[in-house]
Amino acid sequence: MPTTITLSALNVAENPENGTIIGRLGVDGGAQNEAFTFTLASSLSDRFEIKDVTENNRTYSVLVVKTGRGLFDFENVDLNHFDISISATSTAASGGTVVADKSFQISVTNVNEAPTDLTLGGIVAPTVAENAAAGAEVGPLMALDPDANETFTFSLTDNAGGRFTIGDNNKLVVAAGAKFDYETASSVQVKVKVTDSGGLSFEKTLSIGVTDVSEIGGSARNEKLRGTESAEIINGGAGNDWIWGNGGDDTINGGSGKDILFGGNGADTFVFDTPFKKGHFDQIRDFKSGEDKILFDLDALKSFKVKASQKDLFGLSKKGHPDKKSSVGLDKIFKEGKLEKKFFTVGTTSKDGNDYVVYNKKNGTVYLDVDGSGGAKPIEILKLKPGTAVSFNDFLFI
């Protein structure tokens, strides 16, 4: 039988701890009970060493990792396999078996490693215009990871007070543009978490600059206010105004009067942040579903009391039977962000008990229905051009 050196294993996981045992050394073909000492006869003594280990009153030699961190890397072709040479010498006083040196290739196996960084598509100084339209893209979220071909899931652990969300294709987008005010804060911070397919994660706080946008303000008088071809913030004030946004992605707030609003070109946001009154509502003459947005401040809805089931309440303790109804303000029904589909219907009346927002496409009126499908008369809060298409996705709350 030929005499040869054996090694019980030929691989080690990447980034091993110092002292990690790779395999047990032995000699096949020696005399019975003949012992050997082993020597690493290669230039890789910085990575590997041979040690004796005692187990169950028996001592044997093992190949171990001497220095692991940074020197064993599956993704690096220069660090994912090593050729080593080992020699064996008999401990017999005389006549010991002569064993030839033997070469082994040690392979490095892959281990899932956590992402190490994330960026906004390499954008050095990302910005958002104040009062930007909901859905406006800040940048694509991208992760760095030692593992090749890794897949990622992104989430926000701090959305900057509801300002941001993650849109399609892992893009960081604006959730509530009205919360961006250059005069209040010229930058905001959002905390993003990236998780790889193995469940390992990395978090980073990104600083997003807020850019100033030209503002046009009205007064208590009835006025005609016109924007330009650029993005602007137009506030009507207390009068019964006519407002044209014209070009650009404008933010238009009619104020407390009964106003006629035109967004014009661009993705415009129509803001309603003053308390609603019966028979006192604005008109949007050129609303574009899927492009423009209608944004309500939840504080403006506090005075509207509705009968809501426990399962529909947001921000309140949900004790008791889920179908039990109680009287609450609409600000406790809706939550920041998009209007939930279950609260919206298109038609002349509510179809079920939680259709709180009703759009009559025939006459263009948006109603608040305070008792769902009950007998109370719905309250007009906004009028669009009759026949305008509207979806629940067009409504936002802040």
C-alpha positions in Angstrom: 0.0 0.0 0.0 1.5 3.4 -1.0 2.3 5.7 1.9 0.7 9.1 1.7 -0.3 12.0 3.8 -4.1 12.5 4.3 -6.2 15.6 5.3 -9.8 14.9 6.3 -11.3 18.1 4.8 -10.2 20.4 2.0 -12.4 23.5 2.5 -13.0 26.3 5.0 -15.8 29.0 5.1 -14.7 32.5 4.2 -13.7 34.9 7.0 -12.9 32.2 9.5 -12.0 32.8 13.1 -8.3 32.3 14.0 -7.8 28.8 15.2 -10.6 27.3 13.0 -9.8 23.6 12.4 -9.8 22.7 8.7 -9.1 19.0 8.9 -7.2 16.2 10.7 -3.8 15.1 9.4 -2.7 11.5 9.1 -0.6 9.0 7.2 -1.9 6.0 5.3 0.6 3.1 4.9 2.8 3.6 7.9 3.6 0.9 10.5 1.0 0.0 13.0 0.8 2.6 15.8 3.5 4.7 14.1 3.3 8.4 14.9 4.3 11.3 12.8 5.0 15.0 13.1 3.7 17.3 10.4 5.2 20.4 9.0 3.7 23.1 6.7 6.2 23.3 3.9 4.6 26.1 1.9 4.8 29.9 1.9 1.3 30.3 3.4 2.4 30.1 7.0 0.7 33.5 7.5 -2.7 31.8 6.9 -2.2 28.3 8.1 -0.5 26.4 10.8 -0.4 22.8 12.2 -1.3 22.2 15.8 -1.7 19.1 18.0 -5.1 18.5 19.6 -5.9 16.1 22.4 -9.3 14.5 22.4 -10.4 11.4 24.4 -6.8 10.9 25.6 -5.5 10.8 22.0 -3.4 13.4 20.4 -3.5 14.1 16.8 -2.4 16.9 14.4 -4.8 19.3 12.6 -4.5 22.0 10.0 -5.9 25.2 11.4 -6.4 28.8 10.3 -3.7 31.0 11.7 -5.0 34.4 10.5 -8.5 34.4 9.0 -10.1 37.8 8.8 -9.5 39.4 5.4 -7.4 36.6 4.0 -10.1 34.1 3.1 -12.6 35.6 0.7 -14.9 33.5 -1.6 -15.6 36.5 -3.9 -11.9 37.3 -4.5 -10.3 34.9 -7.0 -6.9 35.5 -5.3 -8.2 34.5 -1.9 -10.7 31.7 -2.5 -8.3 28.8 -2.9 -4.8 28.0 -1.7 -2.2 25.4 -2.6 -0.2 24.1 0.4 2.4 21.5 0.9 2.7 19.3 4.0 5.6 17.0 5.1 5.4 14.2 7.6 8.3 12.8 9.7 8.1 9.5 11.6 8.8 9.8 15.4 10.3 6.3 15.5 13.8 6.2 16.9 15.0 4.3 13.8 13.6 2.7 10.7 10.6 5.0 10.5 8.5 5.2 7.4 9.6 7.7 4.9 6.7 9.8 3.6 6.8 12.1 0.5 5.6 15.7 0.9 2.1 16.1 -0.4 0.2 19.1 -1.9 -3.4 20.0 -1.1 -5.7 22.7 -2.4 -7.8 24.3 0.3 -11.0 25.8 -1.1 -12.9 28.7 0.5 -16.6 28.3 0.6 -19.2 31.1 0.5 -20.9 32.5 3.6 -23.7 35.1 3.5 -22.3 38.5 4.5 -24.3 41.6 5.5 -24.6 44.6 3.2 -21.9 47.1 3.9 -23.4 50.4 2.5 -26.4 51.9 0.7 -26.6 54.9 -1.6 -29.1 56.8 -3.7 -27.8 55.6 -7.0 -24.6 57.5 -6.5 -26.3 60.9 -6.0 -23.8 62.8 -3.9 -26.2 65.5 -2.7 -29.8 64.4 -3.1 -32.5 67.1 -2.9 -36.3 67.5 -2.9 -38.1 70.7 -3.8 -40.3 72.1 -1.1 -43.9 71.0 -1.5 -42.9 68.5 -4.1 -45.6 66.3 -5.6 -46.3 63.0 -4.0 -44.4 60.3 -5.8 -41.6 62.6 -6.9 -38.4 60.6 -7.2 -35.5 61.3 -4.9 -33.3 58.6 -6.2 -32.9 54.8 -6.6 -31.9 52.9 -3.5 -28.8 50.7 -4.1 -26.8 48.5 -1.8 -23.2 47.3 -1.6 -22.7 43.7 -0.5 -19.6 41.4 -0.6 -21.8 38.6 -2.0 -22.2 38.6 -5.8 -25.7 38.4 -7.3 -27.4 39.3 -4.0 -31.0 40.5 -3.8 -32.2 43.2 -1.4 -35.3 44.5 0.3 -35.4 48.2 1.4 -37.5 49.7 4.2 -37.7 52.9 6.1 -37.0 52.8 9.8 -37.5 56.5 10.0 -39.5 58.2 7.2 -38.8 61.7 8.4 -42.3 62.3 9.8 -44.1 60.8 6.8 -42.2 62.7 4.2 -40.8 59.7 2.3 -41.8 56.2 1.2 -40.3 53.6 -1.0 -41.9 53.4 -4.5 -41.6 51.0 -7.4 -38.2 49.6 -8.3 -36.8 50.5 -4.8 -36.9 54.2 -5.4 -37.0 56.7 -2.6 -40.0 58.9 -3.3 -41.9 61.8 -1.7 -44.9 60.7 0.3 -46.2 64.1 1.5 -44.7 67.0 -0.3 -46.5 69.6 1.8 -44.2 68.6 4.7 -41.1 69.9 2.9 -40.7 73.6 3.7 -37.3 75.2 2.9 -38.0 78.1 5.3 -38.4 75.7 8.2 -35.8 73.1 7.4 -33.3 73.2 4.5 -32.5 69.4 4.9 -34.2 66.4 6.4 -32.9 62.9 7.4 -34.4 59.6 6.5 -33.2 56.3 7.9 -33.1 53.4 5.4 -32.6 49.7 6.1 -31.5 47.2 3.5 -31.9 43.5 4.1 -30.3 40.7 2.0 -31.8 37.4 1.0 -30.3 35.8 4.0 -31.8 38.2 6.5 -28.7 40.2 7.2 -29.1 44.0 7.2 -27.5 47.4 7.2 -29.0 50.8 8.2 -28.0 54.2 7.2 -29.3 57.7 7.7 -29.4 59.7 4.5 -29.5 63.5 4.5 -31.8 65.0 1.8 -31.6 68.7 1.0 -34.7 70.8 0.6 -34.6 73.3 -2.2 -36.5 76.6 -2.2 -39.4 77.1 -4.5 -40.9 80.5 -5.5 -44.0 81.3 -3.5 -47.0 83.4 -4.5 -49.3 84.5 -1.8 -52.8 86.0 -1.8 -54.6 88.1 0.8 -58.0 88.4 2.4 -59.3 89.9 -0.9 -60.7 88.1 -3.9 -57.8 87.8 -6.3 -56.6 86.2 -9.5 -53.2 84.5 -8.9 -51.1 83.1 -11.7 -48.0 80.9 -11.6 -45.3 80.7 -14.3 -43.9 77.8 -16.3 -41.8 76.8 -13.2 -42.8 74.9 -10.1 -44.3 77.2 -7.5 -46.2 77.3 -4.2 -49.4 79.3 -4.5 -51.5 80.2 -1.4 -54.8 82.0 -2.0 -55.4 83.3 1.4 -58.9 84.1 2.7 -60.5 85.5 -0.4 -62.6 83.8 -3.1 -59.8 83.4 -5.6 -59.1 82.2 -9.1 -55.7 80.5 -9.2 -53.8 79.2 -12.2 -50.6 77.1 -11.7 -49.7 77.1 -15.4 -46.4 75.1 -16.0 -44.3 73.2 -13.5 -45.2 70.9 -10.6 -47.1 73.4 -8.5 -48.6 73.2 -5.0 -51.8 75.1 -4.9 -53.7 75.9 -1.7 -56.8 78.0 -2.1 -57.0 78.9 1.5 -60.2 79.5 3.4 -62.2 81.0 0.5 -64.4 79.4 -2.1 -61.8 79.2 -4.9 -61.5 78.1 -8.5 -58.3 76.2 -9.1 -56.4 75.3 -12.3 -53.2 73.3 -12.1 -52.2 73.6 -15.7 -49.3 71.5 -17.0 -47.2 69.4 -14.6 -48.0 67.2 -11.7 -49.8 69.5 -9.3 -50.8 69.0 -5.7 -54.0 70.7 -4.4 -53.8 71.2 -0.7 -56.8 71.6 1.6 -55.7 72.4 5.2 -58.5 74.7 6.5 -61.6 73.3 8.3 -64.4 72.4 5.9 -67.8 74.1 6.1 -71.0 72.9 4.7 -71.7 74.5 1.3 -68.2 76.0 1.3 -65.9 74.2 -1.1 -63.3 74.8 -3.8 -63.4 73.7 -7.5 -60.6 72.1 -9.4 -61.3 72.6 -13.1 -58.5 70.5 -14.7 -57.6 67.7 -12.3 -55.6 64.9 -14.0 -56.0 61.5 -12.2 -52.7 59.6 -11.7 -50.7 62.8 -12.2 -52.2 65.4 -9.9 -52.9 64.8 -6.2 -55.6 66.0 -3.7 -54.1 66.4 -0.3 -56.1 66.9 2.9 -54.7 67.9 6.3 -56.1 65.6 8.9 -56.6 68.5 11.3 -59.1 69.9 8.9 -61.3 66.8 9.3 -61.5 66.7 13.1 -64.9 68.3 13.2 -66.6 65.7 11.1 -67.8 62.9 13.4 -68.5 59.5 12.0 -69.8 56.1 13.2 -66.8 53.8 12.7 -66.2 50.2 13.6 -63.2 49.3 15.8 -61.4 47.6 12.9 -61.5 50.9 10.8 -60.0 53.1 13.5 -56.5 54.4 13.1 -54.5 55.8 16.1 -57.0 54.7 18.8 -57.1 51.7 21.0 -59.0 48.9 19.3 -60.6 47.2 22.2 -63.9 45.3 22.1 -65.7 43.7 19.2 -64.2 44.7 15.8 -67.6 45.5 14.4 -68.7 47.7 17.3 -69.2 51.3 16.2 -68.3 54.5 18.0 -68.3 58.2 17.2 -64.9 59.6 16.2 -63.5 62.4 14.1 -62.5 61.5 10.5 -58.9 62.3 11.4 -59.0 59.1 13.4 -60.2 57.1 10.4 -57.7 58.2 7.8 -54.0 57.8 8.3 -51.1 59.7 6.7 -50.4 58.7 3.2 -52.8 57.4 0.5 -56.5 57.0 1.1 -57.3 53.3 1.7 -59.4 51.8 -1.0 -62.0 50.5 1.4 -62.9 54.1 2.4 -63.6 55.2 -1.2 -66.4 54.7 -3.8 -67.6 56.1 -7.0 -71.3 56.7 -7.4 -74.2 58.8 -6.2 -74.2 57.2 -2.7 -72.2 55.1 -0.4 -72.2 51.4 -1.1 -71.3 50.2 2.4 -70.8 51.4 6.0 -67.2 52.6 5.6 -67.4 54.5 2.3 -66.5 57.8 3.8 -65.2 59.5 0.6 -67.7 59.3 -2.2 -67.1 60.7 -5.7 -70.0 61.4 -8.0 -68.4 61.3 -11.4 -71.6 62.5 -13.1 -71.6 65.9 -11.4 -67.9 65.9 -10.3 -68.6 66.3 -6.6 -66.4 64.8 -3.9 -68.4 64.1 -0.7 -67.7 63.2 2.9 -70.3 60.6 4.1 -70.3 60.7 7.8 -72.4 57.7 8.3 -71.4 55.5 5.4 -74.5 53.9 3.9 -76.8 55.5 6.5 -79.5 58.2 5.9 -77.5 61.3 6.7 -76.9 63.7 3.8 -73.2 63.6 2.6 -71.2 66.8 2.8 -69.7 68.4 -0.4 -66.0 69.2 0.1 -64.7 69.6 -3.4 -66.0 69.8 -7.0 -64.2 68.7 -10.1 -65.1 69.0 -13.8 -68.0 66.5 -14.4 -66.8 63.3 -15.9 -63.3 63.5 -14.5 -61.8 60.2 -13.7 -60.7 59.9 -10.0 -59.2 57.0 -8.0 -58.6 56.4 -4.3 -54.9 56.7 -5.2 -55.4 60.4 -6.0 -56.1 61.3 -2.4 -53.4 61.9 0.2 -53.5 62.8 3.9 -51.0 64.6 6.1 
